[in-house]
Amino acid sequence: MMTPEHARWREFKNRLEGPEGCNFHENDDGTTVWDCGGGHDQSRSRATLEAMGFDEEFVAGSLQFFTDRGGHCDCEVLFNVEL
């Protein structure tokens, strides 16, 4: 499962922070903004892990790991899981 100790954690985190995920960026006034998606779920985390080539068992275990650590939606995965 994907954890902060996994060798590809940084890649996962960078992709989830980027345009294919929550799209963290600064707006015109310098404020950091992001888009967690309409469902406030883990759909972008799932899509990122799948795009990285992980199988369903790995993805499902990762999503449960995120939930257990307060990552109930994609932005919460970024904010809470690594703490």
C-alpha positions in Angstrom: 0.0 0.0 0.0 1.0 3.6 -0.5 2.4 5.1 2.7 4.8 7.9 3.4 7.5 5.2 3.7 6.9 3.8 0.3 9.6 4.5 -2.3 7.2 6.2 -4.6 5.4 8.3 -2.0 7.0 11.6 -3.2 5.9 10.8 -6.8 2.4 10.1 -5.6 2.2 13.2 -3.5 3.6 15.4 -6.3 1.1 14.1 -8.8 -1.8 14.5 -6.3 -0.7 18.1 -5.6 -0.4 18.8 -9.3 -2.8 19.5 -12.2 -4.0 15.8 -12.4 -4.9 15.9 -8.8 -5.9 18.8 -6.5 -4.1 21.4 -8.6 -2.4 23.4 -5.8 -1.3 26.8 -7.2 -1.2 30.4 -6.3 -3.9 32.7 -7.6 -3.3 36.3 -8.7 -3.1 37.7 -5.2 -0.5 35.0 -4.1 -3.0 33.0 -2.1 -2.6 29.2 -2.4 -5.7 27.6 -3.7 -6.7 24.0 -4.8 -9.6 22.0 -6.1 -10.6 19.0 -4.0 -13.2 18.0 -6.6 -17.0 18.1 -6.4 -17.4 14.9 -4.4 -14.7 15.6 -1.8 -13.7 11.9 -2.0 -10.6 10.0 -2.9 -11.3 9.7 -6.6 -8.1 11.6 -7.6 -6.0 9.6 -5.2 -7.4 6.4 -6.8 -6.8 7.7 -10.3 -3.3 8.8 -9.5 -2.4 5.4 -8.0 -4.0 3.6 -11.0 -2.0 5.9 -13.4 1.1 4.9 -11.5 0.4 1.3 -12.4 -0.7 -0.1 -9.1 -3.3 -3.0 -9.0 -6.7 -2.8 -7.3 -5.6 -4.6 -4.2 -2.8 -2.0 -3.7 -5.1 0.9 -4.5 -7.9 -0.3 -2.1 -5.4 -0.9 0.7 -3.9 2.6 0.1 -7.3 4.3 0.2 -8.2 2.6 3.5 -4.8 3.6 4.9 -5.5 7.2 3.9 -9.0 7.1 5.5 -7.6 5.6 8.7 -5.2 8.6 9.0 -7.8 11.3 8.3 -7.5 11.3 4.5 -11.2 11.1 3.7 -10.8 13.2 0.5 -7.9 14.0 -1.8 -6.8 17.2 -0.2 -7.0 15.6 3.3 -4.7 12.9 2.0 -2.2 15.6 1.4 -2.9 17.5 4.6 -3.3 14.6 7.1 -1.7 11.4 6.0 2.0 12.3 6.3 1.7 13.9 9.8 
